[in-house]
Amino acid sequence: MNSKLVIFGLMISSLLAISASGQKVKTIQEVILQDDKSGDHLIFVVTTGEYKFESCNANFSTSGVGSVDVTGCKVTLRDMSDTIRVLAEVDLCAGAGKADIALAPGRDTASFESLLSDSSTQDSKFDCDFKAIEVK
């Protein structure tokens, strides 16, 4: 009786291994958010946390390295210190995201804040070309 259970278990394991090997897993390397209204944009590398932000209207950019957390479809980038706050949340399944980028005033810089809201990350680019917004 035990040998039949072992054989049955091995058959189930083999079927699961075969079906899992046939599935292709899509790996996301970079995430780009582009604000629907301003065109401001943020790009970050999921594996390293490296990011770059550019504001189209303020002619301002900044970059750094934050921590990335991936939970299911949700990808979160965080870089928080006394001088900078970068918080981005992207839902890869829904194809939408938002970000808050803020810099405290420094010796040579004024304070700055940009809120990004991207309703469709599929058409996001790392440039200042504005996305067409469909009016319904």
C-alpha positions, 0 to 999 in steps of 0.5 A: 500500500505504501509503495502505491502512495509513493508511486502516485506521489512521484507521478503527481510531482512529475506532472507538476514539474513538467507543467511548471517548466512549460510556463515562461516567467516574465522578469521585469528589469526596469520600471518607468513611471511617467506622470499623466499630466506633467510628463515628469518621469521616474525609472528604476532598476528592480534588482539594484534599486538604482533610480533616476527622476526628471521633471519636465517643467522644473528642469530638474533631475536627481538620482540615487539608490533605494530599496525595492520590495516585490510582493506579487504584482506590487513593486515598491521603491523607497529611498528616505533620508533627511534630504530626499524622499522617493517612494514609488508604488507600481502594480504590474498587473494593473499597469499603473503606479504612483510616486512621490519625490521630494527634496529638502532645501539644501545649501545650493538647492531649493525644496522640490516635490513632484507627485507622479500618477501613471494610469498606464505604465505600458506607454510610459517613456523616460522623456518629456513627451506628453502622453495622449489622454483619452477623453471619454 
